Amino acid sequence: MIKSITSVNVKNRRVIVRVGFDVPLVLNIHSENLEVIDDTRIQDALATIKYLIDNRAKVILISHLGRPKGWEEKKSMWPVAQKLSELLNIKAVKVSDRLPDYKVPHLNFLEADITKKDYSDFSNLINPGDILFLENNRFYPEEEANDENFIKTLAKCGDLYVNEAFSVSHRKESSVYGLPLEFSSYAGISLQKEITSLKKILKNPNQPLVIIMGGAKIEDKIETINFLGKSAAYFLFGGGLANTFLKAKGYEIGKSLCGDINIAKEILRNFKEKIILPVDLVVAQSLEAKPRLAKPDKILSNESIYDIGPETIRKYAEYIKKAKTLVWNGPFGIIEEPRYAFGSKSIAHLFAAQSKGQAFGLSGGGETIEAIDMAKVGQFIDHISMGGGAMLEFLSGKKLPGIKALERN
């Protein structure tokens, strides 16, 4: 059984919180500093962080950012720490050799290498209600190796552990899997909501259950499709997945993105009656060329599929409007190009309308969230998962390492 951090007394205790602050940064041309351009994942962890601050815990934050090769300045967590301090309305300061003596609540950003020197005293010396934010955990190769010595180094900084990083809970890494086994460990407020919402899909979902899937690689989603195929009424496919199914059925898809057609043929054999594919598509010879609408059997060899067409949107709307449970992962077009984002935004509107109405709606994945943000309908969806890969693994019936560690503890 996983316990929530809200179930334990945290006053004056050092609480390590693994957060999922892998957020996009952009260079501000005026200040020449990197800044956070999407703080969704930071916002998602605020409830837990504020709870700990309000209850006078000493908060130690661990996260990664990107896939750095060693200590890369452009992958520093400092811009993320600054954004968090802004959201919490507290001061952020860099520390390396000693802690500053501030009487007001603040965030201490430890920019030093914790494997070169023992900095665990800093976690003891910060005031209750203050934060010690460690540098990018993937600056250390020991993180992804789930290294025993590195785990013990991290463990020196805390008395309790909280997982508030569902987005990386499918990874068997030091701060996700090894660290929570060192002492009493708990789920963060948002992680608890993630698990509750995802279990609604796996355990007797209200029928009909309709799965909406787009994105690029069918290889990444076969296990989820096979597992959910037992309970799903229908799958509505778009994007690279739909292209792969169309090719598997013998259609010409030109230069379109395509995955493993043998996997698609296997899925078609197993769930033929449940699979719904586009009936019209937006195609063009290149992203810059003039697009046209085409039926699946009218695509030319020099064209690529960039979006679903209006007839497909109408057809998919019929299934979505009848659903009692909805899951959406993956966009249906090249959403970074406005003229090829129409299909995904339309699906977002339909999904949100039904989610707000009679269905339970769960969506997740970076580009899916981007499409939802474009359509400005996020507030109408029951649950938006912060983890695309983690969500797919959970929905394939697997036990995620990060969740398993909390259960074992």
N, C-alpha and C positions, 0 to 999 in steps of 0.2 A: 504493500500500500504506500502511495506517495503522499507525504504530508506537505501542507502549505507552510511557507515561512510565517504566515500570520498566526500559526498555531503554537508558536514558541516565543518565550521571552527573549528579546534581543538587546535589552538595555545594557550598555557598556560592553557589549560583546563585539568581537571583530567578525564581521560577516563578509565572506568572499562571495561576490556575485559575478557569475559568468554571464556577460551580456553579449548580444549579437549586434555590435555596432559596426558591421561591415557596410558602411554607407558611402555613396558617391561624393567625391570631392571635386571642386573646380578652382582654378586659379583666378583670384580677384585681380583684374588688370590694374586696378588703382592702388591697392595695398601690396600687391605682389605676394599675397599670402593665400594658402589653400583654405577653402571654406566648404562646409557641408552644404550640398544643394538639395538633399532630400533627407529630412530627419525622422521619417516614419518609424524606423527601427528604434531610434532613440526614444521617441514618444511612447513606443510600445512598452518600454521598460520603466517608464516614469512612475507608474503606480507602485511598483516594488521599491524603487529607490526612495521615493517620498515616504513610503511606509516605514522604511528603516531609519530614515533621518528623523521623522516625527517621533519614533520610538527610541531615539537616542542610541542607535547602534553606531559602531565605527565601520564605515562602508568601504570595502576594498573591491574595486572594479577591475575585471579582466576581460579583454576582448581581442579580436584580431581585426586586421584591415587588409584586404586584398591578399595577394600571394607574393610577398616580398622575398628577395634573394639576399638574405642578411639584413643588416641595418640600413634601410633606405629612408632618407629624410622625407621623401614625398609620401611614404606610407606610415608616417608617424601618427599616433592617435591624438596628438595635441589639438588639431582643429576640431576633432570630435569632442574632446574634453571641454574646449571653449564653447561649443554649441550646447553641450549638456549644462554647463554652468549658467549659460544664458537662459535656458529653459527653466532652471531651478532658481534663477535670480540670486546666484551666489558668485563670489569672486573665484577665479581660477588662477593658480600660480604654478610655475615650474619649480620643482625641487630636485636636488641631486645629492648634496652633502648634508644638509640639515633642513629641518622643518621651520617655516616662519612662525613667529609668535603672533597670530591673529586672534582677536577676541570674537570676531564675527564668524559665522559659518562660512566655510570655503572648501574648494576642491584643490587638493594637492596632486599635481601631475608629476609622477616620478619618471624622469627621462633617463635614468641610469640603468645599466645592465644588472639585473638582479642575480645573475650567475657569477659575476665578478666579485661581489661583496654582499654580505648579509644585511639586507635592508628591512628585515622583519620588525625591527624596533620601531620603524616609522608607523607600522600598523597599530602598535601599542600607544605611541605618543600622540597620535591625532586625537582631537577632541570628539566626544560622542556627538553624532550628528554631522561630522565632517566626512569627506571622501578622500581616499587615496586611490588614484587612478594609475594603473601600471601601463607601461609602454606596450606596443603591439606584441601580442604573445607569439605571433608567427615570425618575429625577428629571431626567435630561438628555434633551431631545427628540432630540439627535443620535444617541442609541443606536438607536432604531428606524429612523432615517434612514440608518443605515450611513455616517455622516459621516466623511469622510477626515481632517479635522483632529482630531476626537474620537478616532478610532482611533489617531492618532499620539500623542495625550495619554496614552491608556491604555498604549500600547506603551513609553513611557518608563519604566514601572514594572517591566518584566520583561526577562528574557533568553530565557526559554522560555515556551511556552503549552501549557495542558492543557484539553481540553474534557471536563468531567465533568457536563454538563448536557444529557442526551439530550432532556429535556422541551422544550427550546427550540431544538433543532438543526434544526428545520424552518423557522426564522425567519432571514431574511437581515439580521441586525442587527450593529451594530458589534462587540460583544464575542463574537459567535458566528461571524460570517462574515469580516468585514474584519480583525479583530485577528490570527487565526491565520495570515494570509497575510504578516504582518510579520516573522515569524521562525520558527525550528524549532518545530513544533507536534506534539502527541501526544494520544493518547486516554487518558482516565483509566481506572482499573481497572474501574469499573462500566460505563462507556460501552463498553468492549471487550466485556464480557459481554452488553450489550444487542445489539450488532451481531451477535455470534456466535449468540445465541438467535434473533434475527429472521431471520437467513439460513437457519436450519433450516426455517423456514416457507416461504421463497421457493424454496429449492434442493432439489428432490426430497424433499419431506416424506414420512415414512412414511404409508402409506394404511391406512384411510381418514382423510382430513383433515376434521375437523368444525369449522365456524366458528359460534360462538355470538355473536349480536349483539343488543344492546338499546339503550337510550338514546333520545334525542329525534329527531334530524334525519337523515333518510335522505339529504338533500342533502350532508351531511358525509362520508357513507360510501359513496357510489355508486362512486367510483373504486376503493376498496379491494374492494368486492363484485365489481365487474367483473373486477379483476385476479385475485383469489383464486378467482373462479368457474371459472377454467380448470383449477385443480387440486383444488378442494374437492369432497368427496363430497356434503356436505350443509351447508346453512345452517339454524340454529335461531334463529328470530327472536322477540323479545319487546319489551315497552315500546312507545314511540312508533313504532318501525320496524314492528312487527307490526301495530299499528293501521292504519298507512298501507297495508300490503299487504292487510289485510282490506277496507278501504274500496275499494282498487283492484279487488278481486274482487267488489264489489257489496254487501258487508255494511254494515248500519247500525252505526256506532260512536258514535252520540250526540255528546256534547261532548268526546270523548277527544282527546288530543294526536295531531296528524296532520301529516305532511309532504306533499311533492309527490307526488300519486298518479300523475302521468305518468311520473315516475322509477320508481315501484314497478311500473307496468305494463310498462315497458321491461325491468326486471330479471326480472319474471315470464315474459316472452316468451323471454328469453335463457337462463334457468336454472330453468325451471318444475319439472323433476323433482328438483331439488336443494333446493328451498325448502320448509321445514317450518314450519307456522304453528300457533298455539295452537288447541286443541280445546275448551277451557273457560277462562273468565276471571272475575276478581273485579271486580264493577262496583258502583257506587253513584251516587246522585244528587248527592252532594258528598263531600268528604273527611270531613265530620263525620257524614254519614248512615250508616245501617246498610247494610253491604255484602251482596251476594248472589252466588252462582255463576250464570253464564249461558253457554250455548253461543254461538258467534259469530253465529248467526242469531236469537238471542233477546234481543239488547241493545236497550233502549228509547232513543228519541231524547233523553230528558232525563237519561240516565245517562253516566257516564264509566268507562273501563277503567282500573283502578289496579294490577292484578297478574295474573299467570297463575294458573290453577287447578290442583288436584291431578292431574287426568287429563293435563293438558299436561306437568306435571313427570314423571309416569310415562312418557309418550310420549318426551319428550326424553331421559330416562335411558337408554332403549334405544339411542339413537344415540350418546350419550356413552360408554356402556360398550363399544361396539364400536370406538371411535376409537383410532387409533395416534398421531395428532397433533391437538391441540386449541388453538383460539384463542378467547379471550373478551374482548369489549369492550362495555361498556354494561349497566346494570342492567335488570331485567325489570319493575320496579314502582316505586312512590313509596317508596323505601327510607327516607326520613326519617320516614315514618309506620310504626311497628312492625308494625301489622296488614297493611300492604301490602309488607312486606319479605320475607315468607315465600318467595315464588317465587325471588327473587334469592339468598337464603341457601341454599335447596335446590339451586339450580344450582351455587353455590359448593362445597357439600359433594360433589356428584357430580363436578364438575370436578376438585377436589383429590384425590378418591379414585382417579380414573382417571389423573391426573397422577402420583400417587405409585406407581401400578401400571405398566401396560404402555404408557402414552402419554406423549409429551412435551407438556406443557401450558404455554402462554404466555398471560398476561392483562395487561391494562393499562387505564389511564384512571382518573381520580379517583374516580368513583362506583363503578366496578368494584372498585377497591381497598377502598373503604369497605364494600362488600358482603362482600368476602373477610375483612376485619377483623371485621365483625359475626359472621361464621360461625366466626372463629378458626381458619382453615385455611391461612393464608398459608405456613406452613413446609412444607406438603406439595406446593406448586406449584413446578414446575421454574424458571419465571422470571416475575417480576412486573415489568412495564415501568413506569418512572416517568413516561412521556409518553404521554398519550392521543392527542392530535393528531399528535405526531411518530411514534408507533407506526403509526397509520392511514396516514400518508403513506408511511412506509417500506414497509408491506405493500401499498401500491398500486403498488409498483415504482419509485417516484421516488427520486432521489438527494437527500438532505437537504442544504441549503446548508452547515450546520455540519460534516457528515461530508465533503462534497465539498472543503471548505477544508482539512481534514486530509489528504485524499488528494493534493490538488494540492501541498501543502507537502512 
